[in-house]
Amino acid sequence: MPQKIILDTDPGVDDVLAILLSLASPELQVVLISIVFGNTHAPIAHGNLLKIYHSLAKEIESIPNAQARYGSLTDQNQKTILALGEDGPIGGEKSVAAYFHGPDGLSNITETHPEFTPPKLDPLVPHEHLDISSKPSYEVMLDILREEEDDSVVIVALGPLTNLAHALRSDPKTFSKVSRVVWMGGALDHPGNTSPVSEFNCFADPYAANEILEGCKKGLFELILAPLDITTPHAIPFSDLIHPSIMSFPNKTENEIKTNATPLELFISSMLVRVRGLQASFGLEDSMEMHDPLAVWFTLNHSNQKRNSNPLKGWELKQKDFKIERIGELTRGMCVIDKRGTGELNSDRSKDENLKSFGILSVGEKNENKGRMGENIEKSLQLPWIITKTPGIQELRKVLLGRVFGTKV
């Protein structure tokens, strides 16, 4: 049976690839796409999701093998629910990433490529592939968790954790039925991408991120992070993602250049031309970092695993204790790691009375329980797991290009 997942997302550019990867993976059944603000405002992100499905419908209609790749879309008995979520953080000022993703979150294709915008929805006519809910997404999230068995639904969060925090606040008992929360968020030992120390999803709503982190530490649910530390090195060349008929690349053959792009390739390519230019202006390599797709990749690789299961071969997880700065003038959204007593700085904190005020037992009070990779786990805390190793960039490239575009690598 496919793993049921709730995809909580703020469709910007890399979210699109992650969403497509989830929909093209038979290991997963996307039961809900929950929209949150982040890369753009939530109502616009909701429209972006409809754009994705509009291009997918054209792909399935015109490309012979696309229906097999996106078989879940043709199952009318298992339509994915689409629900609009929060359009601002639970605390602090609102911030969106239009500087990178464009005013519509998709490189402004709403203006530059209006053909990707579907006709306005008729409320009396059901959507062909989606069950569009009028309820706030956190309520739909809780409805699903109530109906499903304990430890059977995974939440994959690709944006700020605002919707999840609302669900946790509203009904912590039901929310704790989730099998695990996999979040693309945070920066631990890696520089931030929004400030020197903060990753955007954590920066956009540090209050929500803190509540989810604290819920994990209380043992309510398992939290697995894909921070910038692991997602940034996983980059795929733009020449793999932008069709050569849209933009020329020196490594493409004449036959490839003359080949017509499919509807999905046109949609993705049109988004990424602007992103490629931005990357070049930043002095970065000619490739796109797979932040959100990595979180989906981890989830599909570990489908139907129960809580506290060991990672598969090629993957490594490590527990870390940290807190999230919410109000710092320069450090909003920073993941603050206390390295004292961990051996990382050769500092002994066994007699430090401030440990307990920070929420940690002293070093000498560890029990003999072991984590997945053999680390001691504190008696009072259920620490989040951090993805520290994957099967590698080439494996991600193979999976993403093969499933999303049908490209053999």
C-alpha positions as CSV (number, residue, x, y, z in Angstrom):
1,M,0.0,0.0,0.0
2,P,1.3,3.5,-0.8
3,Q,2.3,5.7,2.1
4,K,-0.4,8.3,2.8
5,I,1.1,11.8,3.0
6,I,0.0,15.3,3.7
7,L,2.0,17.8,1.6
8,D,2.1,21.2,3.4
9,T,3.6,23.6,0.9
10,D,4.0,27.1,-0.4
11,P,4.4,26.5,-4.1
12,G,7.4,28.3,-5.3
13,V,9.9,27.0,-7.8
14,D,11.5,24.0,-6.0
15,D,8.2,23.2,-4.3
16,V,6.8,22.5,-7.8
17,L,9.4,19.9,-8.5
18,A,8.9,18.3,-5.1
19,I,5.1,18.2,-5.6
20,L,5.5,16.6,-9.0
21,L,8.0,14.1,-7.6
22,S,5.4,13.1,-4.9
23,L,2.6,12.7,-7.5
24,A,4.9,10.6,-9.7
25,S,5.9,8.2,-7.0
26,P,3.8,5.1,-6.6
27,E,5.2,4.6,-3.1
28,L,3.2,7.7,-2.0
29,Q,-0.5,8.6,-1.9
30,V,-0.9,12.4,-1.5
31,V,-4.2,12.7,0.4
32,L,-4.0,16.4,1.1
33,I,-2.1,19.3,-0.4
34,S,-2.2,22.0,2.3
35,I,-1.2,25.5,1.2
36,V,0.7,28.0,3.4
37,F,2.2,31.4,2.8
38,G,6.0,31.5,2.3
39,N,7.5,31.8,-1.2
40,T,4.4,33.9,-2.0
41,H,1.1,34.8,-0.4
42,A,-1.2,31.8,0.4
43,P,-4.0,32.6,-2.1
44,I,-1.5,33.0,-4.9
45,A,0.2,29.7,-3.8
46,H,-3.2,28.1,-4.0
47,G,-3.5,29.3,-7.6
48,N,0.0,28.0,-8.3
49,L,-1.1,24.5,-7.3
50,L,-3.9,24.8,-9.8
51,K,-1.4,25.8,-12.5
52,I,0.7,22.7,-11.7
53,Y,-2.4,20.4,-12.2
54,H,-3.4,22.3,-15.4
55,S,0.0,21.5,-17.0
56,L,-0.2,17.9,-15.6
57,A,-3.6,17.4,-17.2
58,K,-2.1,18.6,-20.6
59,E,0.9,16.3,-20.1
60,I,-1.3,13.3,-19.5
61,E,-3.5,14.1,-22.4
62,S,-0.7,14.5,-25.0
63,I,2.2,12.3,-23.8
64,P,1.7,8.6,-24.1
65,N,3.8,7.6,-21.1
66,A,2.7,10.4,-18.8
67,Q,-0.4,8.7,-17.6
68,A,1.7,5.8,-16.3
69,R,4.0,8.2,-14.5
70,Y,1.2,10.2,-12.9
71,G,-1.3,7.3,-12.5
72,S,-2.7,8.6,-9.2
73,L,-4.3,11.6,-11.0
74,T,-6.6,9.3,-13.0
75,D,-8.0,7.6,-10.0
76,Q,-11.3,9.4,-9.4
77,N,-11.9,7.4,-6.2
78,Q,-8.8,8.9,-4.5
79,K,-8.8,12.5,-5.4
80,T,-6.2,14.6,-3.5
81,I,-7.8,17.2,-1.3
82,L,-6.6,20.8,-1.8
83,A,-7.1,23.2,1.1
84,L,-6.0,26.8,1.6
85,G,-4.1,27.5,4.8
86,E,-2.6,30.4,6.7
87,D,-1.5,33.6,5.0
88,G,0.7,34.9,7.8
89,P,2.8,33.7,10.7
90,I,1.5,32.9,14.2
91,G,4.0,35.5,15.5
92,G,6.2,38.2,14.2
93,E,6.0,40.1,10.9
94,K,5.0,38.5,7.6
95,S,7.8,37.8,5.1
96,V,7.6,36.2,1.7
97,A,10.3,35.2,-0.7
98,A,9.2,37.2,-3.8
99,Y,12.8,38.4,-4.2
100,F,13.8,35.0,-5.4
101,H,10.6,33.3,-6.5
102,G,9.0,36.3,-8.2
103,P,5.7,38.1,-7.3
104,D,3.6,35.0,-8.0
105,G,6.1,32.5,-6.5
106,L,6.7,31.0,-10.0
107,S,9.1,33.5,-11.6
108,N,6.1,35.7,-12.5
109,I,4.8,33.3,-15.2
110,T,1.3,34.5,-14.4
111,E,2.2,37.7,-16.3
112,T,4.8,36.4,-18.8
113,H,3.1,33.1,-19.7
114,P,-0.7,33.4,-19.1
115,E,-1.2,30.2,-21.0
116,F,-0.2,28.3,-17.9
117,T,-3.1,29.8,-15.9
118,P,-6.2,27.5,-16.0
119,P,-9.7,28.9,-16.5
120,K,-11.4,30.3,-13.4
121,L,-12.9,27.5,-11.3
122,D,-16.7,27.0,-11.5
123,P,-17.8,26.2,-7.9
124,L,-20.6,24.1,-9.4
125,V,-18.2,21.9,-11.4
126,P,-15.9,19.5,-9.6
127,H,-12.2,19.8,-10.4
128,E,-11.1,16.9,-12.6
129,H,-8.2,15.8,-10.3
130,L,-8.7,17.6,-7.0
131,D,-11.2,17.7,-4.2
132,I,-11.1,21.4,-3.3
133,S,-12.0,22.0,0.3
134,S,-13.5,25.2,1.7
135,K,-12.2,24.4,5.2
136,P,-8.9,25.8,6.6
137,S,-6.1,23.3,5.8
138,Y,-5.2,22.7,9.4
139,E,-8.8,21.5,10.1
140,V,-8.6,19.2,7.0
141,M,-5.2,17.9,8.3
142,L,-6.8,17.0,11.6
143,D,-9.8,15.4,9.9
144,I,-7.5,13.1,8.0
145,L,-5.5,12.2,11.1
146,R,-8.7,11.4,13.0
147,E,-9.9,9.1,10.3
148,E,-6.6,7.2,9.7
149,E,-4.9,4.7,11.9
150,D,-2.3,5.9,14.3
151,D,1.3,6.0,12.8
152,S,-0.1,5.7,9.2
153,V,0.1,9.3,7.8
154,V,3.3,11.3,7.2
155,I,3.3,15.1,6.9
156,V,5.9,16.4,4.5
157,A,6.3,20.2,5.2
158,L,8.0,22.2,2.5
159,G,7.3,25.7,3.8
160,P,6.8,27.6,7.1
161,L,5.2,25.4,9.8
162,T,2.3,27.7,10.4
163,N,-0.5,25.3,9.4
164,L,1.1,22.5,11.5
165,A,1.3,24.8,14.5
166,H,-2.4,25.6,14.2
167,A,-3.2,22.0,14.0
168,L,-1.1,21.1,17.0
169,R,-2.6,24.0,19.1
170,S,-6.1,23.0,18.1
171,D,-5.9,19.3,18.9
172,P,-2.5,18.0,20.1
173,K,-3.9,14.5,20.8
174,T,-5.0,14.1,17.2
175,F,-1.9,15.7,15.7
176,S,0.2,13.2,17.7
177,K,-1.2,10.4,15.6
178,V,1.0,11.5,12.7
179,S,3.7,8.9,11.9
180,R,6.4,11.5,11.4
181,V,6.8,15.1,10.3
182,V,9.5,15.5,7.6
183,W,10.4,19.2,7.3
184,M,12.6,21.0,4.8
185,G,13.7,23.7,7.1
186,G,16.5,25.2,9.3
187,A,20.2,25.7,9.0
188,L,22.4,24.2,11.7
189,D,26.1,24.5,10.8
190,H,25.4,25.9,7.3
191,P,24.9,29.6,6.5
192,G,21.4,30.8,6.1
193,N,19.7,31.7,2.8
194,T,17.6,34.5,4.1
195,S,19.9,36.0,6.7
196,P,23.5,35.0,7.6
197,V,22.1,32.5,10.1
198,S,18.5,31.7,9.0
199,E,16.9,29.4,6.4
200,F,13.7,31.0,4.9
201,N,11.1,28.5,6.1
202,C,12.3,28.9,9.7
203,F,12.7,32.7,9.3
204,A,9.2,33.1,7.9
205,D,7.5,31.8,11.0
206,P,10.0,31.0,13.8
207,Y,7.2,30.9,16.4
208,A,5.5,28.0,14.5
209,A,8.8,26.2,14.0
210,N,9.5,26.5,17.7
211,E,6.1,25.1,18.6
212,I,6.6,22.1,16.4
213,L,10.1,21.6,17.7
214,E,8.9,21.7,21.3
215,G,6.1,19.3,20.5
216,C,8.7,16.9,19.2
217,K,10.8,17.3,22.3
218,K,7.8,16.4,24.5
219,G,7.5,13.2,22.6
220,L,4.2,14.0,20.8
221,F,5.6,13.0,17.4
222,E,8.7,12.3,15.4
223,L,10.4,15.2,13.6
224,I,12.9,14.7,10.8
225,L,14.7,17.7,9.3
226,A,16.2,18.3,5.9
227,P,18.1,21.5,6.6
228,L,20.2,23.6,4.3
229,D,23.3,21.6,5.5
230,I,22.1,18.6,3.5
231,T,19.9,20.1,0.8
232,T,22.3,22.8,-0.5
233,P,24.9,20.3,-1.8
234,H,22.2,18.4,-3.7
235,A,22.0,20.5,-6.9
236,I,20.9,19.4,-10.4
237,P,22.3,21.3,-13.5
238,F,19.8,23.6,-15.2
239,S,20.7,21.8,-18.4
240,D,18.7,18.8,-16.9
241,L,15.7,20.9,-16.0
242,I,15.3,23.5,-18.8
243,H,14.4,22.1,-22.2
244,P,17.0,23.0,-24.8
245,S,14.4,24.3,-27.2
246,I,13.7,27.0,-24.6
247,M,17.3,27.8,-23.7
248,S,20.5,26.6,-25.4
249,F,23.1,24.6,-23.5
250,P,26.5,23.6,-25.0
251,N,26.2,19.9,-24.0
252,K,22.9,19.4,-25.9
253,T,22.8,17.7,-29.4
254,E,21.0,19.1,-32.4
255,N,18.4,16.5,-32.1
256,E,17.7,17.4,-28.5
257,I,17.4,21.1,-29.4
258,K,14.9,20.3,-32.2
259,T,12.8,18.1,-30.0
260,N,9.6,19.8,-28.9
261,A,9.1,20.3,-25.2
262,T,6.2,18.5,-23.5
263,P,3.6,20.6,-21.7
264,L,5.2,19.9,-18.3
265,E,8.7,20.6,-19.7
266,L,7.4,24.0,-21.1
267,F,5.9,24.9,-17.7
268,I,9.0,24.0,-15.7
269,S,11.4,25.6,-18.2
270,S,9.5,28.8,-18.3
271,M,9.8,29.1,-14.5
272,L,13.5,28.2,-14.4
273,V,14.9,30.6,-17.0
274,R,14.5,33.5,-14.5
275,V,15.9,31.4,-11.7
276,R,18.9,30.5,-13.7
277,G,19.6,34.2,-14.4
278,L,19.3,35.0,-10.7
279,Q,21.7,32.2,-9.8
280,A,24.2,33.6,-12.2
281,S,23.8,37.1,-10.8
282,F,24.6,35.7,-7.3
283,G,27.8,34.1,-8.7
284,L,26.5,30.6,-8.1
285,E,27.0,27.4,-10.1
286,D,24.8,26.7,-13.1
287,S,22.6,24.4,-11.1
288,M,19.5,24.4,-8.9
289,E,19.6,23.2,-5.3
290,M,17.0,20.5,-4.6
291,H,15.8,21.7,-1.1
292,D,12.2,20.5,-1.2
293,P,12.6,17.5,-3.5
294,L,15.1,16.1,-1.0
295,A,12.5,15.9,1.7
296,V,10.1,14.1,-0.6
297,W,12.9,11.8,-1.8
298,F,13.6,10.8,1.8
299,T,9.8,10.2,2.4
300,L,9.3,8.0,-0.6
301,N,12.5,6.0,0.2
302,H,11.1,5.4,3.7
303,S,7.5,4.8,2.8
304,N,5.4,2.7,5.2
305,Q,8.1,2.9,7.9
306,K,6.8,3.2,11.4
307,R,8.1,5.7,14.0
308,N,11.7,5.3,15.1
309,S,12.6,3.0,12.3
310,N,16.2,2.8,11.1
311,P,17.1,4.7,7.9
312,L,17.7,2.7,4.8
313,K,21.1,2.0,3.4
314,G,22.7,5.2,2.1
315,W,20.8,7.5,4.5
316,E,22.0,8.6,7.9
317,L,20.2,10.5,10.6
318,K,21.6,12.2,13.7
319,Q,19.8,13.7,16.7
320,K,20.6,17.3,17.6
321,D,19.3,19.5,20.3
322,F,18.7,23.2,19.4
323,K,16.3,26.0,20.0
324,I,14.9,28.5,17.5
325,E,15.4,32.2,17.9
326,R,12.1,34.0,17.4
327,I,12.7,37.7,18.1
328,G,16.4,38.4,17.5
329,E,17.2,41.6,15.6
330,L,19.9,39.8,13.5
331,T,19.1,36.1,14.3
332,R,15.3,35.6,13.7
333,G,14.8,32.0,12.7
334,M,18.3,30.9,13.7
335,C,18.7,27.3,15.0
336,V,20.8,27.8,18.1
337,I,22.7,24.7,19.0
338,D,24.2,24.2,22.4
339,K,27.4,22.4,21.7
340,R,28.6,22.5,25.3
341,G,29.1,19.0,26.7
342,T,28.7,17.3,23.3
343,G,32.4,16.9,22.7
344,E,32.2,19.1,19.7
345,L,34.0,21.9,21.5
346,N,35.7,19.7,24.2
347,S,33.6,21.5,26.8
348,D,32.4,19.7,29.9
349,R,29.0,20.9,31.1
350,S,28.3,18.1,33.6
351,K,28.2,20.6,36.5
352,D,26.3,23.3,34.7
353,E,23.1,24.2,36.5
354,N,21.9,26.2,33.5
355,L,21.4,22.9,31.5
356,K,18.0,22.4,33.1
357,S,16.8,25.9,32.3
358,F,17.7,25.2,28.7
359,G,15.7,22.0,28.8
360,I,18.5,19.5,28.9
361,L,19.7,17.1,31.6
362,S,23.3,17.2,32.6
363,V,25.7,15.0,30.7
364,G,26.0,12.4,33.5
365,E,22.2,11.8,33.6
366,K,22.0,10.1,30.2
367,N,20.3,6.7,30.2
368,E,21.4,3.6,28.3
369,N,18.8,3.9,25.5
370,K,20.4,4.3,22.1
371,G,19.2,6.2,19.1
372,R,19.2,4.9,15.5
373,M,22.9,5.7,15.0
374,G,23.9,4.7,18.5
375,E,23.8,8.0,20.3
376,N,22.5,8.3,23.9
377,I,19.1,9.9,24.1
378,E,18.3,12.2,27.0
379,K,15.6,11.0,29.5
380,S,13.5,14.1,29.3
381,L,13.8,14.9,25.6
382,Q,12.7,13.3,22.2
383,L,15.1,15.1,20.0
384,P,14.5,15.8,16.3
385,W,16.4,13.8,13.7
386,I,18.6,15.6,11.1
387,I,19.3,14.0,7.7
388,T,23.1,14.1,7.5
389,K,23.7,11.7,4.5
390,T,21.8,10.5,1.4
391,P,22.5,8.0,-1.3
392,G,24.0,10.9,-3.3
393,I,23.2,13.6,-5.8
394,Q,23.3,11.3,-8.8
395,E,20.7,9.1,-7.3
396,L,18.4,12.0,-6.6
397,R,19.0,13.3,-10.2
398,K,18.1,9.8,-11.5
399,V,14.9,9.6,-9.4
400,L,13.7,13.1,-10.0
401,L,14.3,13.3,-13.8
402,G,13.1,9.8,-14.4
403,R,9.8,10.2,-12.5
404,V,8.9,13.8,-13.2
405,F,9.9,14.0,-16.8
406,G,10.3,10.4,-17.9
407,T,14.0,11.1,-18.7
408,K,16.4,8.2,-18.6
409,V,19.6,9.1,-16.8
